[in-house]
Amino acid sequence: MIRRAAAADEGAVAALTRAAYAQYRAVLDADPIPVTEAYGPRIARGEVWLLEEPAGGTDAPAGLIVLERRVDHLLIFSVAVHPAHQGRGHGLRLLRFADETARAAGLAEIRLYTNARMTRNIALYTRYGYRETGRQMNPARPGWVRVDMARALDGPAA
């Protein structure tokens, strides 16, 4: 089940994000941007969605996706799956949810960005049908290269 996060979920969102991105701390020599995000305002705006796994044996969400509605596209700010739930297709399920959300809003494109050092993420997004649209220095983190990616919704999903 995927549901919109509520204010009471803020701690769980932060904890899941920290756990999911922990593998990248050593790669980046710092916390990835989603780990440092204040999720209260995003939850209040309805941007955070939680993936719950009923048979998971815990009340903690298995994954989450943060979606920002833009005028002409949907932007994925973060996709995170807790390490205990990785390898079960949850990341792809969350990407498909983004597709459904964009289509329901009448949008034809989804965009995202990631760090150039997060090669595993880039490979996953590419397999799913995203294409790289550019690279630039990340204005929020000097020295980090941001990889911009996009996927037209008329294209096939993996």
N, C-alpha and C positions, 0 to 999 in steps of 0.2 A: 504494500500500500504506500502511495506517495501522498503526503498531506502538507498543507501550508504550515510552517512553523508558527508557534504562538509565543508570546512574551515569556512564558514559563520555560520555553525550550532554549533560551539563550545560553545557559551554561552547557547544555548538551551539545549545542552547535559549536561552541568554542572548543570543547573537549574533543569532539569528533574531528574537527579541523586540525587541531594540534596533532592528534594521533595519525591522521591520514597523510599529513605533510611532513612528519618527522623525518622520513627517509631523505628529504631534500635539504635538511638543515646543513649537513656536512658538505653537500654538493655546492650550496650557495654561500656557505660561511655566515649564514644569518637565517632568521625565520623567513619563509616565503610570505609574500604580502597577505594572502588570505589568513594566515595565522595571526597577524597583527591587526586585523580588521575588528572594528566594534560592530557587532551584529545586531544590537538592539534596534538601531534605526532601520536596518535592512529588513528585519523581521516586521517592524511596524509598517513598512511600505509594502509588505507582502511579497518580498523578493526571495525568501528562503523557503525551500521545500525539503521535507525529510522523507527518506525512504525507510520504512519500518518493515522488519521481517518478523512476522508473527511467531514463527517457530524458532526465533533466535535465542530465546531463553533470557532475554534482558529487556529492560524498558528503553535502553539507549538506542538511538537510530543507527541503522547499518550504514547509511550514506546520506548525502545531501547535495543539492544543487542550488546555486544562487543565480537568479535570472533577472536581468535589468531590461525592461521594455524601453526601446528607443523608437524614434519616429519611423524608421524604415527597416529595422532589424531587431532581433533579440540578442542581447549580449550575455554570454555565460561568464560570470565573474569567477565562479569556483565550482568544481565537481570534486567531491571528496567521499571516499569509501573507507570506513574504518578497517585497519589492517586485519582484524579478526574476520571480516566479511569479504575481503578481496578474493578475486579468482572465481567468483560466482556469477559474473555477468552484471553486477549491480551498476558499474560505471556505464555500460552500454544501455542499461535500462533507463538511467538518468538522462543520457543523451537523447534517447528516444522520447522521453518526457519533454525535453526541451523542444524537440521537433513538433510534438503535438501542441504544445503551448504556443509556439510561433504560428503554426497553421491556424489554430483557433482565433488568434489575434489578427489574422489576415496578413501576416508577415511572410516574406519569401526567402529570407536569409537569416542565418544565425552566425554570429561572430564570437570569437574568443581570443584571448591572448595567453601566452605562457612564457616561461623563462627559457631561453635558448639552451640552458644546461639541463632542462627537464626533458631529455631526449625520449624517455619512455612515454611521456604524455604526448609529445609531438607525434610519435609513431602511432599511438592509439587513435588520436584525432585524424591522422592521415588515413588510416585503415577505415575509419568510419565515414570518410568522404570529405573531410575538411581539406582545404588547400591553403598553403602559405600565401599570404598577400603582402607580406613585407616584414622587415626587421628594423627595429629602431632602439635607441638607447631608452631605457625605462626612466621616465621623468621622476618617478617616485623613488627610484633606487639608483643612484649614480654607479656606473660600472656594470650594470645588469643590462643584458640585451633582451628585449621583448620580441617575441615572435607572434605576429598577428595572423590569424587564420579565419577562414570563412567557409560556409557551406550553404549552397543554394538548396532550398527544400525540394526542388524538382529532381534533384540528384538522388541516386540510390544510397541507402544507409547500409552499413555492414551488418 
